[in-house]
């Protein structure tokens, strides 16, 4: 089976997500920060009257916080039943890959790489990590951290 992906960059690394999950790609606009949220939650933006939570994908993947600028974009995706925004450095291209070309992530001792990566594919000489969007979803109440015990 062939799947279409949107490819994008974070921290000079290439990623892809299924094009069917994407609702829109927006130019960067400042977010409104919220108190008591996870470190990877940048804040919220107004998406035509809807409050859209925006995650800093770089921080969520463990590469430190982004310092968004006008060159960054927000990819709006549907994950499960919720629209979410993801800050990325740049959007690159739409590509098609065969499922047979998607390789599983390597088993790294003590690392949970496979939890966010559906697979890896070599596309135009670059290694592209295809994200498992369901694993990136905010949980239950997407913005508020649990109360301290």
Order of alpha helices (4+ residues) and beta strands (2+ residues): beta-beta-beta-beta-beta-alpha-beta-beta-beta-beta-beta-alpha
